[in-house]
């Protein structure tokens, strides 16, 4: 549970966000300065210093620079909790307000803006149709996210229901009780008839080219699509609010406002029977398999088909408050739009559990639609999730940032946050077991990138505080094993050598610990004077590299703990050092801006300059290809270099960004770059256009797996499993909408 000081800090950041949201970007620096002087939650000199740093970042580079500052300070250090509060409690919204270059729509989703809330929508294949409260009707091609048609409907149709009638027409129900059939290409009215005296509440496509409509005057009408002629109209004893047609059985079902299900013959509208259900405010109904399900905000009623007056419904509670829903009948699934957190939850009707969660809105989901490929979430915006290309999109309930990904075997990977960890299937995208470290195990600033190490296909080592624990990820639920290591120093980072079977741990006070898997500390190596922030074990397991906070690098032989190389004066950047896969070479970025290479097999090691300071390198990393190193410069130059010939192999120009980070696979020759809002992946020659994925939330981690999957994690816990195909970079915003 958060303490009172943490709560006040969260409230202070929420207040900060509101002030910044309502003010132009030019005044953000002043708001930060004033808040640091007046709000008690920022009384600490360290907090004031952080706000001053944020203010300076805004003056220097606007919201993008502020994002880089906050993400950088959220990684580690004494101010990490505060920076993470800025990212989590303010929900990252202030970082998206006033960003000079709006990120393109991510290929795994389509964001269709702008709209005026509320929105009526319908889906047919790859077509999406929306009507907002201004009466603007739009159609979108979900394949590329672009708007196709746009026109204004009648004022009476602005808040009424809408439904596709085939691929090129749609029907609307008006507040004046009339029905209209529209041609989508031209926006013209094919016919208009007033079938009811009061507003139309629901539309459903019926048999033999007909439309069923319900209205507030307690009438149900069946209208011919081609001519607009009324075929049949009947009065109902109670108000009906929702209708659907069961094509397999040729029956209409209507849901009453007082909790009753009525069945009607499809051609004659003869009332076949009415069954009362124990739901106070029904939202609607759907046919799923051999049953009819009816939902209200927190309950679900099941009625076996066919429905008759002798049918006995079964009612159960749902795990969330539901604002809207859609069904996938053949698969036996419902998609439940949350009333609270903006998520759409894939609910399996038979097993009664939530399989996936899709986040697309900030708050309530007012409508959900499902087609063969697309899942559409309607709220203040319209988000369409491409289920064919994005295997999964799930946010951690805690909202904490994803800090690292590690591959576990051939088809699984581990996503780690500051306390929560989860196994995912990298082929199907299905989430696996998840677990969280307890409050007592977590370090002050959370796990860093290397505080998790993979032991084998079923075991994971996690360092927290002064403890290293082994977890069996094949167990349900995941539990720590009996082998637990206790050391006399807080652990910052760990690694594992498969050849020697040793865990290597770096501590806050500069000591290195070599531990076996039985829980025994074999050796303590005391040579660093500052906190060890990174350990890297070579692929062959014979050597381990350690780097401390001052930039000092030591390469050790395992398992003896003998020092192979001791180097001072590295750049001490997030990506400033690398160890070749065979353990023979060390590559480091020095403070002078040079990239140097040491041959560790030579007893008298002298570095060779690979890249000089004119390149202004800000990152270096070993690639998945043997003896190849990648560099990225502040000017946006991405390059790969051969350690054999000490020459450049390939290069590509990317957007200059000091926050860019290299993403390299364990195996293979692909190369990626992640920035706060995007991930780009190149082939080995860097010549073709990169595969590019843009994100709507700040990207906090990315990985390239050996099976070709691209994994992206964001700062509020979102995980995306993507293929390495090259989707287009899209922007679906309609610039002429207003």
Secondary structure as UniProt FT lines:
FT   HELIX           4..21
FT   HELIX           25..27
FT   HELIX           28..38
FT   HELIX           40..42
FT   HELIX           45..75
FT   TURN            78..79
FT   HELIX           80..88
FT   TURN            89..92
FT   HELIX           93..96
FT   TURN            97..98
FT   TURN            107..108
FT   STRAND          109..112
FT   STRAND          119..124
FT   TURN            125..126
FT   STRAND          127..132
FT   TURN            133..134
FT   STRAND          136..141
FT   TURN            142..145
FT   STRAND          146..152
FT   HELIX           155..157
FT   TURN            158..159
FT   STRAND          162..164
FT   STRAND          169..173
FT   TURN            175..176
FT   STRAND          178..183
FT   TURN            184..186
FT   STRAND          189..194
FT   STRAND          200..205
FT   STRAND          210..215
FT   TURN            216..217
FT   STRAND          219..224
FT   TURN            225..227
FT   STRAND          230..235
FT   STRAND          240..246
FT   TURN            247..250
FT   STRAND          251..256
FT   TURN            257..258
FT   STRAND          260..265
FT   TURN            266..268
FT   STRAND          271..276
FT   STRAND          284..288
FT   TURN            289..290
FT   STRAND          291..295
FT   STRAND          299..304
FT   TURN            309..310
FT   STRAND          314..317
FT   STRAND          322..328
FT   HELIX           329..331
FT   STRAND          333..338
FT   STRAND          343..348
FT   TURN            349..352
FT   STRAND          353..359
FT   STRAND          367..370
FT   STRAND          374..378
FT   STRAND          382..386
FT   TURN            387..389
FT   STRAND          390..394
FT   TURN            397..398
FT   STRAND          404..408
FT   TURN            409..411
FT   STRAND          412..416
FT   STRAND          420..425
FT   TURN            426..428
FT   STRAND          431..436
FT   TURN            439..441
FT   TURN            444..445
FT   TURN            449..450
FT   STRAND          452..454
FT   STRAND          459..464
FT   TURN            465..466
FT   STRAND          467..472
FT   TURN            473..474
FT   STRAND          479..486
FT   STRAND          491..497
FT   TURN            498..501
FT   STRAND          502..507
FT   TURN            508..509
FT   STRAND          511..516
FT   TURN            517..518
FT   STRAND          521..526
FT   STRAND          532..537
FT   TURN            539..540
FT   STRAND          543..548
FT   TURN            549..550
FT   STRAND          553..557
FT   TURN            558..560
FT   STRAND          563..567
FT   TURN            574..575
FT   STRAND          577..579
FT   TURN            581..582
FT   STRAND          585..590
FT   TURN            591..592
FT   STRAND          595..599
FT   TURN            600..601
FT   STRAND          608..611
FT   HELIX           613..615
FT   STRAND          617..622
FT   TURN            626..627
FT   STRAND          628..633
FT   TURN            634..635
FT   STRAND          637..642
FT   TURN            643..646
FT   STRAND          647..653
FT   TURN            658..659
FT   STRAND          661..664
FT   STRAND          671..675
FT   TURN            676..677
FT   STRAND          678..682
FT   TURN            684..685
FT   STRAND          691..694
FT   STRAND          699..704
FT   TURN            706..707
FT   STRAND          710..714
FT   TURN            715..716
FT   STRAND          719..722
FT   TURN            735..736
//
